[in-house]
Amino acid sequence: MKLYCLSGHPTLPCNVLKFKSTTIMLDCGLDTTSVLQFLPLPLVHSPRLSKLPGWVSKDGTINLEKELKECAGRVFVDSQPEFCLPERELLDLSTIDVILISNYHCMMALPYITEHTGFTGSVYATEPTLQIGRLLMEELVNFMERVPKAQSATCWKNKEIQRVLPGPLKDAVEVLTWKTCYSIQDVNSALSKVQLVGYSQKVELFGAVQVTPLSSGYSLGSSNWIIQSHYEKVSYVSGSSLLTTHPQPMDQSSLKNSDVLILTGLTQMPTANPDGMLGDFCSNLAMTIRAGGNVLVPCYSSGVIYDLLECLYQFIENANLGSTPFYFLSPVANSSLEFSQIFAEWLCHNKQSKVYLPEPPFPHAELIQTNKLKHYPSIHGDFSTDFRQPCVVFTGHPSLRFGDVVHFMELWGKSSLNTIIFTEPDFSYLDALAPYQPLSMKCVYCPIDTRLNFHQVSKLLKEVQPLHVVCPEQYTQPPPSQSHRSDLMLELQPPPMPYRRCSVLGLPFRRRYERIHLLPELAKSLVPSEIKPGVSLATVSAVLQSKDNKHTLQPVPKPLPLPPSKKRKRVVEEPPEVLAPKPLLSGSVPLEAFLAVLHKHGITEVKVEETADGHILHLQAEDTLIQLEEDGTHIVCDNNEPLRTTLRDLVLRFLMKL
């Protein structure tokens, strides 16, 4: 059993498990942090960005003025943003049989994997994962396609040139594999390969293994996966949460008795308490609005935004913010808000029960009805006529490199009355703000990450007790910025097996057993013999048939009689006769008793020699050796067949025949 690691990002995993005869990809996360190296894509022409100076090396030998621009001491690539894909050279992607998706954030690289690679397998995901994943992909394509860039930058990727660039461009990894965004055709084609599954539904893969999704408690439809055969069990835990938020709670008990547990997607903010961050978010928002400023919240169009809106729903009235407009801008804003209300069976029990009242499970439905929350596909059209300030705007993309958020950064960045509140933990807020410097607006960092922290995961592993744990190497050491915090790492016995991008791990258990079925007519012919009280054995002679990873023992076919023929033919060889099998022998030959029997039969001169495996008996008068060992008895006797058969019969007295 092998694990191939195609992604170096611990919360956006992409691993391939070779288990029995199947090749299973576990998630295909897209590392979007690479877009921080690029200039933002403004929706309207930005004089500030267009006037940025090009980059030339200090000695003047390298001139990349057209590709690289300088802003506030940092260098950015001036072209369509590109993403760092999972490794595609480590193994042939066309050999992948199945892709299992754990949540909608971990499927954003799917079109790069399934399209133009020869992939012919299936993809399994829950319905909310598919539908919300589709929205996020469509939004990403929309953000890119509505602001096309004429030029593409490639010279800076030359290894010799990249080496002399200022950081962090100099330290960017795998830049030659970076790719621009896929097309909507690729998205539709990739998602057409998805087959929907429900929690605890067992799916057979080629008769070899069974996969089952379990609720992971992190987002709508998010799953952990059990991959098991009759005698082995692998658990894949990715993006799980024990906090009480809107999804169904995490199913922990089904993870017990795992041979291997692959652990990814822990919190990116182990020191930040989500409840405390929500409190900071609300108080900073209220402070800004009361001072006459606007609040910008860069966020994804699904996920934490549902919790933010729920928190604000309770907070608005208490804080006298009832007249402040809230805007949600995204090409998929309407679909996202509606989907969250219709996936009732995937919600926590508290929200499920509201559906039967009937009430909408999320309070943002009421915010929309009372016109406190308005949603628009973009800043063009209706939004520009309805827009009034001061207000709160939720929009994407959290990287601040594309989407409507770029327009608001240019619009509000120059006033210190305004505030930008970061709630998504995926991007460094300082790197996200870098191309907008110098910036006057206030910046508040309230990362809300509900995934498991190290304390919670240690407790979980103690309860489910897997034999071996496999995790990204980042989890086996403290964060670089807090190297003294040994509590911010996994400390287990035995130690976890760490992986990094492009590593191949041999997982530490061997398959020892395989299940085989007996046909009824063969079972009827068996004659068990009791070898000790309560234990019976039977020998079986059969033909083993293996088909679709199912193994069956069938009776040995009888040879067909030859048809009588009138014509004279050459003599043909008859099929070999199927001989009855010799009886199997079991038991051991006790030395003292055997010597006594030899004595009775007139063999008295016996020299006994002890060996590592048993004894050697030298019959001196007869010049014969008998080797008594645990798993066999050898009689070495030259040209005395009557003596050899006599000795054989004496040995057989002590053994049981089956």
Number of C-alpha atoms within 10 A of each C-alpha: 14 15 22 22 24 26 26 21 20 24 22 24 28 28 24 22 21 17 20 15 14 17 19 23 23 24 26 28 28 24 24 19 17 20 24 25 24 21 25 26 27 20 18 10 10 12 8 9 19 10 10 15 14 18 23 16 14 9 7 8 8 14 14 17 15 15 18 24 23 20 18 11 9 17 23 23 26 24 21 24 25 21 19 23 25 28 20 15 9 14 13 11 20 14 15 22 19 19 26 25 29 33 28 28 26 26 28 24 26 23 23 20 22 24 16 10 14 13 16 15 17 16 22 22 26 24 19 21 24 20 18 24 21 20 21 22 26 18 23 21 16 18 23 19 15 13 15 11 13 7 11 14 15 12 12 21 18 11 12 9 14 17 14 14 18 15 13 13 22 15 12 13 11 12 20 12 14 18 14 15 19 19 16 17 10 16 21 14 13 19 17 11 15 19 13 13 16 17 19 16 12 14 15 14 17 14 14 16 19 17 20 22 27 24 25 28 29 28 29 28 30 31 32 27 25 21 23 20 18 11 11 19 20 23 24 22 21 29 26 29 27 19 16 13 19 25 26 25 22 19 18 16 10 15 23 15 16 22 19 21 25 22 22 22 21 23 21 20 17 19 10 16 15 19 13 11 17 18 14 16 23 17 13 17 25 19 15 21 20 14 11 13 21 24 29 22 24 25 25 21 27 23 20 19 20 19 18 17 18 16 17 22 19 11 17 16 11 10 14 11 16 12 12 19 18 23 21 24 23 29 24 23 22 16 15 19 20 12 15 23 18 14 16 21 15 25 23 18 14 12 21 20 16 14 16 11 9 8 15 19 23 20 18 24 17 14 17 14 10 10 14 18 20 20 22 19 18 20 18 11 10 12 16 11 9 10 14 11 12 19 20 22 24 25 29 25 21 23 27 29 24 26 30 26 29 22 20 20 18 16 10 20 20 16 14 15 18 23 25 24 23 23 26 23 17 17 20 15 20 11 16 19 17 20 26 21 14 12 17 15 19 16 19 17 17 21 22 24 24 26 26 25 23 19 13 13 18 15 11 16 16 10 13 16 17 19 14 20 23 19 20 23 17 17 20 19 16 16 15 9 7 9 10 11 12 13 12 19 19 20 15 13 9 9 12 20 17 15 23 18 20 18 15 17 17 11 18 12 12 8 11 7 9 10 11 13 13 15 12 11 10 15 14 9 11 13 13 12 14 12 14 8 6 6 9 11 13 12 13 14 13 14 12 15 13 11 10 9 15 14 15 16 19 18 17 12 9 8 11 7 8 8 6 6 7 6 6 6 7 6 6 6 6 9 10 7 8 10 6 7 9 8 10 11 13 15 13 17 19 11 13 8 11 15 16 12 15 17 13 10 12 8 15 15 14 18 11 15 11 10 11 6 11 15 17 20 19 18 18 13 10 14 10 17 18 19 19 22 16 12 10 12 17 12 17 12 16 12 7 10 10 9 14 16 12 12 16 15 11 16 20 16 12 16 14 14 14 16
